Amino acid sequence: MSKLISNNLREEIAKELGVYDTVKNDGGSWANVSSKDCGNIVKKAIEIANRAVEK
């Protein structure tokens, strides 16, 4: 996932979705973030990109 979106954007979206605490508690590792949560992060990133293109 890190190659698809920037680390900053990924972290901001994870914070917004309430997932970042898992990463923070695991010392920065994304290994314990569920597939569903990762999918939601990517979905949100796509929504943000689509909004930027529409402007």
GUSEZA-30949 format. One record per atom (N, C-alpha, C): residue number from 1; residue in three letters; atom name; chain; z, x, y. Coordinates in Angstrom, 3 decimals, m for minus. Each point is the difference from the previous one (the first is absolute). Last residue first. Example, Ala and Ser with C-alpha at 12.3 -4.5 7.8 and 13.67 -1.06 7.14 Angstrom:
<r i="2" aa="SER" at="N" ch="A" w="7.080" u="12.850" v="m2.250"/>
<r i="2" aa="SER" at="CA" ch="A" w="0.060" u="0.820" v="1.190"/>
<r i="2" aa="SER" at="C" ch="A" w="0.730" u="m0.770" v="1.090"/>
<r i="1" aa="ALA" at="N" ch="A" w="m0.070" u="0.290" v="m5.720"/>
<r i="1" aa="ALA" at="CA" ch="A" w="0.000" u="m0.890" v="1.190"/>
<r i="1" aa="ALA" at="C" ch="A" w="0.000" u="0.900" v="1.200"/>
This chain:
<r i="55" aa="LYS" at="N" ch="A" w="m9.532" u="m11.855" v="19.176"/>
<r i="55" aa="LYS" at="CA" ch="A" w="0.192" u="0.182" v="1.443"/>
<r i="55" aa="LYS" at="C" ch="A" w="m1.119" u="0.770" v="0.550"/>
<r i="54" aa="GLU" at="N" ch="A" w="0.328" u="m0.756" v="m4.664"/>
<r i="54" aa="GLU" at="CA" ch="A" w="m0.375" u="m1.225" v="0.686"/>
<r i="54" aa="GLU" at="C" ch="A" w="0.124" u="0.136" v="1.517"/>
<r i="53" aa="VAL" at="N" ch="A" w="1.449" u="3.484" v="m2.902"/>
<r i="53" aa="VAL" at="CA" ch="A" w="m1.466" u="m0.075" v="0.010"/>
<r i="53" aa="VAL" at="C" ch="A" w="m0.464" u="m1.225" v="0.793"/>
<r i="52" aa="ALA" at="N" ch="A" w="4.626" u="0.622" v="m0.724"/>
<r i="52" aa="ALA" at="CA" ch="A" w="m0.500" u="1.038" v="0.893"/>
<r i="52" aa="ALA" at="C" ch="A" w="m1.519" u="m0.053" v="0.123"/>
<r i="51" aa="ARG" at="N" ch="A" w="2.143" u="m2.857" v="m3.083"/>
<r i="51" aa="ARG" at="CA" ch="A" w="0.287" u="m0.424" v="1.376"/>
<r i="51" aa="ARG" at="C" ch="A" w="m0.551" u="1.004" v="1.008"/>
<r i="50" aa="ASN" at="N" ch="A" w="m0.272" u="1.123" v="m4.549"/>
<r i="50" aa="ASN" at="CA" ch="A" w="m0.924" u="m1.082" v="0.326"/>
<r i="50" aa="ASN" at="C" ch="A" w="0.206" u="m0.512" v="1.418"/>
<r i="49" aa="ALA" at="N" ch="A" w="2.998" u="3.221" v="m1.708"/>
<r i="49" aa="ALA" at="CA" ch="A" w="m1.328" u="0.582" v="0.230"/>
<r i="49" aa="ALA" at="C" ch="A" w="m1.014" u="m1.061" v="0.398"/>
<r i="48" aa="ILE" at="N" ch="A" w="4.309" u="m1.421" v="m1.250"/>
<r i="48" aa="ILE" at="CA" ch="A" w="0.065" u="0.731" v="1.266"/>
<r i="48" aa="ILE" at="C" ch="A" w="m1.366" u="0.584" v="0.345"/>
<r i="47" aa="GLU" at="N" ch="A" w="0.441" u="m2.040" v="m4.190"/>
<r i="47" aa="GLU" at="CA" ch="A" w="0.080" u="m1.012" v="1.061"/>
<r i="47" aa="GLU" at="C" ch="A" w="0.006" u="0.668" v="1.377"/>
<r i="46" aa="ILE" at="N" ch="A" w="0.262" u="2.800" v="m3.719"/>
<r i="46" aa="ILE" at="CA" ch="A" w="m1.348" u="m0.562" v="0.117"/>
<r i="46" aa="ILE" at="C" ch="A" w="m0.033" u="m1.053" v="1.093"/>
<r i="45" aa="ALA" at="N" ch="A" w="4.153" u="1.794" v="m1.108"/>
<r i="45" aa="ALA" at="CA" ch="A" w="m0.811" u="1.026" v="0.666"/>
<r i="45" aa="ALA" at="C" ch="A" w="m1.433" u="m0.496" v="0.205"/>
<r i="44" aa="LYS" at="N" ch="A" w="2.939" u="m2.689" v="m2.507"/>
<r i="44" aa="LYS" at="CA" ch="A" w="0.369" u="m0.024" v="1.413"/>
<r i="44" aa="LYS" at="C" ch="A" w="m0.829" u="1.014" v="0.790"/>
<r i="43" aa="LYS" at="N" ch="A" w="m0.522" u="m0.020" v="m4.661"/>
<r i="43" aa="LYS" at="CA" ch="A" w="m0.507" u="m1.258" v="0.559"/>
<r i="43" aa="LYS" at="C" ch="A" w="0.276" u="m0.077" v="1.502"/>
<r i="42" aa="VAL" at="N" ch="A" w="1.867" u="3.581" v="m2.408"/>
<r i="42" aa="VAL" at="CA" ch="A" w="m1.446" u="0.171" v="0.171"/>
<r i="42" aa="VAL" at="C" ch="A" w="m0.613" u="m1.249" v="0.630"/>
<r i="41" aa="ILE" at="N" ch="A" w="4.522" u="m0.237" v="m1.101"/>
<r i="41" aa="ILE" at="CA" ch="A" w="m0.183" u="0.988" v="1.065"/>
<r i="41" aa="ILE" at="C" ch="A" w="m1.487" u="0.186" v="0.282"/>
<r i="40" aa="ASN" at="N" ch="A" w="1.193" u="m2.695" v="m3.626"/>
<r i="40" aa="ASN" at="CA" ch="A" w="0.278" u="m0.681" v="1.262"/>
<r i="40" aa="ASN" at="C" ch="A" w="m0.163" u="0.937" v="1.191"/>
<r i="39" aa="GLY" at="N" ch="A" w="m0.396" u="1.803" v="m4.330"/>
<r i="39" aa="GLY" at="CA" ch="A" w="m1.129" u="m0.884" v="0.293"/>
<r i="39" aa="GLY" at="C" ch="A" w="0.182" u="m0.738" v="1.307"/>
<r i="38" aa="CYS" at="N" ch="A" w="3.566" u="2.553" v="m1.595"/>
<r i="38" aa="CYS" at="CA" ch="A" w="m1.082" u="0.889" v="0.439"/>
<r i="38" aa="CYS" at="C" ch="A" w="m1.237" u="m0.820" v="0.358"/>
<r i="37" aa="ASP" at="N" ch="A" w="3.575" u="m2.342" v="m1.868"/>
<r i="37" aa="ASP" at="CA" ch="A" w="0.308" u="0.426" v="1.360"/>
<r i="37" aa="ASP" at="C" ch="A" w="m1.070" u="0.941" v="0.547"/>
<r i="36" aa="LYS" at="N" ch="A" w="m0.426" u="m1.346" v="m4.473"/>
<r i="36" aa="LYS" at="CA" ch="A" w="m0.145" u="m1.166" v="0.878"/>
<r i="36" aa="LYS" at="C" ch="A" w="0.262" u="0.390" v="1.447"/>
<r i="35" aa="SER" at="N" ch="A" w="0.797" u="3.152" v="m3.352"/>
<r i="35" aa="SER" at="CA" ch="A" w="m1.437" u="m0.177" v="0.214"/>
<r i="35" aa="SER" at="C" ch="A" w="m0.257" u="m1.148" v="0.962"/>
<r i="34" aa="SER" at="N" ch="A" w="4.751" u="2.432" v="0.444"/>
<r i="34" aa="SER" at="CA" ch="A" w="m0.764" u="m0.770" v="m0.984"/>
<r i="34" aa="SER" at="C" ch="A" w="m1.485" u="m0.084" v="0.370"/>
<r i="33" aa="VAL" at="N" ch="A" w="3.438" u="4.063" v="1.001"/>
<r i="33" aa="VAL" at="CA" ch="A" w="m0.491" u="m1.175" v="0.720"/>
<r i="33" aa="VAL" at="C" ch="A" w="m0.924" u="m0.746" v="m0.957"/>
<r i="32" aa="ASN" at="N" ch="A" w="2.092" u="4.260" v="m0.970"/>
<r i="32" aa="ASN" at="CA" ch="A" w="0.718" u="m1.197" v="m0.418"/>
<r i="32" aa="ASN" at="C" ch="A" w="m0.365" u="m1.248" v="0.795"/>
<r i="31" aa="ALA" at="N" ch="A" w="m1.963" u="4.411" v="0.857"/>
<r i="31" aa="ALA" at="CA" ch="A" w="m0.141" u="m0.274" v="m1.436"/>
<r i="31" aa="ALA" at="C" ch="A" w="0.673" u="m1.297" v="m0.443"/>
<r i="30" aa="TRP" at="N" ch="A" w="m0.396" u="2.575" v="4.353"/>
<r i="30" aa="TRP" at="CA" ch="A" w="m0.535" u="m1.357" v="m0.100"/>
<r i="30" aa="TRP" at="C" ch="A" w="m0.080" u="m0.457" v="m1.458"/>
<r i="29" aa="SER" at="N" ch="A" w="3.236" u="3.763" v="2.900"/>
<r i="29" aa="SER" at="CA" ch="A" w="m0.934" u="m0.254" v="m1.101"/>
<r i="29" aa="SER" at="C" ch="A" w="m0.410" u="m1.472" v="m0.023"/>
<r i="28" aa="GLY" at="N" ch="A" w="3.328" u="2.151" v="2.938"/>
<r i="28" aa="GLY" at="CA" ch="A" w="m1.377" u="0.040" v="0.482"/>
<r i="28" aa="GLY" at="C" ch="A" w="m1.047" u="m0.243" v="m1.074"/>
<r i="27" aa="GLY" at="N" ch="A" w="4.823" u="m0.125" v="m0.811"/>
<r i="27" aa="GLY" at="CA" ch="A" w="m0.324" u="1.303" v="0.588"/>
<r i="27" aa="GLY" at="C" ch="A" w="m1.443" u="0.129" v="0.446"/>
<r i="26" aa="ASP" at="N" ch="A" w="2.265" u="m3.998" v="m1.739"/>
<r i="26" aa="ASP" at="CA" ch="A" w="m0.522" u="0.883" v="m1.041"/>
<r i="26" aa="ASP" at="C" ch="A" w="m0.461" u="1.339" v="0.571"/>
<r i="25" aa="ASN" at="N" ch="A" w="1.656" u="m3.509" v="2.803"/>
<r i="25" aa="ASN" at="CA" ch="A" w="1.067" u="0.242" v="m0.975"/>
<r i="25" aa="ASN" at="C" ch="A" w="m0.430" u="0.944" v="m1.117"/>
<r i="24" aa="LYS" at="N" ch="A" w="m3.203" u="m1.397" v="3.224"/>
<r i="24" aa="LYS" at="CA" ch="A" w="1.029" u="0.811" v="0.658"/>
<r i="24" aa="LYS" at="C" ch="A" w="1.112" u="0.360" v="m0.985"/>
<r i="23" aa="VAL" at="N" ch="A" w="m3.337" u="m2.988" v="m1.431"/>
<r i="23" aa="VAL" at="CA" ch="A" w="m0.564" u="1.344" v="0.172"/>
<r i="23" aa="VAL" at="C" ch="A" w="1.070" u="0.935" v="0.569"/>
<r i="22" aa="THR" at="N" ch="A" w="1.147" u="m4.493" v="m0.320"/>
<r i="22" aa="THR" at="CA" ch="A" w="m0.173" u="0.544" v="m1.353"/>
<r i="22" aa="THR" at="C" ch="A" w="m0.495" u="1.434" v="0.075"/>
<r i="21" aa="ASP" at="N" ch="A" w="0.267" u="m2.460" v="3.983"/>
<r i="21" aa="ASP" at="CA" ch="A" w="1.325" u="0.427" v="m0.462"/>
<r i="21" aa="ASP" at="C" ch="A" w="m0.063" u="0.597" v="m1.399"/>
<r i="20" aa="TYR" at="N" ch="A" w="m3.863" u="m2.060" v="2.084"/>
<r i="20" aa="TYR" at="CA" ch="A" w="0.245" u="1.408" v="0.317"/>
<r i="20" aa="TYR" at="C" ch="A" w="1.366" u="0.497" v="m0.449"/>
<r i="19" aa="VAL" at="N" ch="A" w="m1.961" u="m4.570" v="m0.178"/>
<r i="19" aa="VAL" at="CA" ch="A" w="m0.157" u="0.834" v="m1.192"/>
<r i="19" aa="VAL" at="C" ch="A" w="0.455" u="1.438" v="0.261"/>
<r i="18" aa="GLY" at="N" ch="A" w="m0.562" u="m4.155" v="2.933"/>
<r i="18" aa="GLY" at="CA" ch="A" w="1.302" u="0.200" v="m0.621"/>
<r i="18" aa="GLY" at="C" ch="A" w="m0.014" u="0.868" v="m1.236"/>
<r i="17" aa="LEU" at="N" ch="A" w="m3.583" u="m1.299" v="3.298"/>
<r i="17" aa="LEU" at="CA" ch="A" w="0.092" u="m0.815" v="m1.210"/>
<r i="17" aa="LEU" at="C" ch="A" w="1.329" u="0.179" v="m0.735"/>
<r i="16" aa="GLU" at="N" ch="A" w="m0.957" u="2.511" v="3.940"/>
<r i="16" aa="GLU" at="CA" ch="A" w="m0.218" u="m1.403" v="0.367"/>
<r i="16" aa="GLU" at="C" ch="A" w="0.194" u="m0.918" v="m1.201"/>
<r i="15" aa="LYS" at="N" ch="A" w="0.091" u="4.644" v="m0.704"/>
<r i="15" aa="LYS" at="CA" ch="A" w="1.198" u="m0.426" v="0.734"/>
<r i="15" aa="LYS" at="C" ch="A" w="m0.096" u="m1.478" v="0.345"/>
<r i="14" aa="ALA" at="N" ch="A" w="m3.738" u="1.943" v="m1.933"/>
<r i="14" aa="ALA" at="CA" ch="A" w="1.069" u="m0.088" v="m0.995"/>
<r i="14" aa="ALA" at="C" ch="A" w="1.305" u="m0.451" v="0.659"/>
<r i="13" aa="ILE" at="N" ch="A" w="m3.658" u="0.903" v="2.792"/>
<r i="13" aa="ILE" at="CA" ch="A" w="m0.216" u="m1.244" v="m0.746"/>
<r i="13" aa="ILE" at="C" ch="A" w="1.107" u="m0.187" v="m1.028"/>
<r i="12" aa="GLU" at="N" ch="A" w="0.059" u="4.015" v="2.365"/>
<r i="12" aa="GLU" at="CA" ch="A" w="0.258" u="m1.118" v="0.910"/>
<r i="12" aa="GLU" at="C" ch="A" w="m0.166" u="m1.345" v="m0.706"/>
<r i="11" aa="GLU" at="N" ch="A" w="m1.116" u="3.964" v="m2.371"/>
<r i="11" aa="GLU" at="CA" ch="A" w="1.439" u="m0.127" v="0.200"/>
<r i="11" aa="GLU" at="C" ch="A" w="0.345" u="m1.174" v="0.908"/>
<r i="10" aa="ARG" at="N" ch="A" w="m4.547" u="1.001" v="m0.660"/>
<r i="10" aa="ARG" at="CA" ch="A" w="0.591" u="m0.436" v="m1.269"/>
<r i="10" aa="ARG" at="C" ch="A" w="1.506" u="m0.211" v="0.158"/>
<r i="9" aa="LEU" at="N" ch="A" w="m2.354" u="1.883" v="3.591"/>
<r i="9" aa="LEU" at="CA" ch="A" w="m0.310" u="m1.421" v="m0.145"/>
<r i="9" aa="LEU" at="C" ch="A" w="0.643" u="m0.554" v="m1.265"/>
<r i="8" aa="ASN" at="N" ch="A" w="0.429" u="4.619" v="0.710"/>
<r i="8" aa="ASN" at="CA" ch="A" w="0.717" u="m0.750" v="1.033"/>
<r i="8" aa="ASN" at="C" ch="A" w="m0.233" u="m1.492" v="m0.141"/>
<r i="7" aa="ASN" at="N" ch="A" w="m2.369" u="2.979" v="m2.816"/>
<r i="7" aa="ASN" at="CA" ch="A" w="1.417" u="m0.102" v="m0.375"/>
<r i="7" aa="ASN" at="C" ch="A" w="0.772" u="m0.824" v="1.014"/>
<r i="6" aa="SER" at="N" ch="A" w="m5.212" u="m1.023" v="m0.560"/>
<r i="6" aa="SER" at="CA" ch="A" w="0.849" u="1.092" v="0.457"/>
<r i="6" aa="SER" at="C" ch="A" w="1.446" u="m0.227" v="m0.435"/>
<r i="5" aa="ILE" at="N" ch="A" w="m3.972" u="m1.938" v="m3.029"/>
<r i="5" aa="ILE" at="CA" ch="A" w="0.556" u="m0.268" v="1.327"/>
<r i="5" aa="ILE" at="C" ch="A" w="0.921" u="1.157" v="0.387"/>
<r i="4" aa="LEU" at="N" ch="A" w="m2.558" u="0.355" v="m3.973"/>
<r i="4" aa="LEU" at="CA" ch="A" w="m0.661" u="m1.162" v="0.582"/>
<r i="4" aa="LEU" at="C" ch="A" w="0.466" u="m0.291" v="1.416"/>
<r i="3" aa="LYS" at="N" ch="A" w="1.807" u="3.420" v="m2.923"/>
<r i="3" aa="LYS" at="CA" ch="A" w="m1.314" u="0.405" v="0.489"/>
<r i="3" aa="LYS" at="C" ch="A" w="m0.749" u="m1.153" v="0.660"/>
<r i="2" aa="SER" at="N" ch="A" w="4.314" u="m0.548" v="m2.097"/>
<r i="2" aa="SER" at="CA" ch="A" w="0.126" u="0.809" v="1.205"/>
<r i="2" aa="SER" at="C" ch="A" w="m1.350" u="0.429" v="0.559"/>
<r i="1" aa="MET" at="N" ch="A" w="0.631" u="m2.453" v="m4.181"/>
<r i="1" aa="MET" at="CA" ch="A" w="0.000" u="m0.821" v="1.192"/>
<r i="1" aa="MET" at="C" ch="A" w="0.000" u="0.860" v="1.250"/>
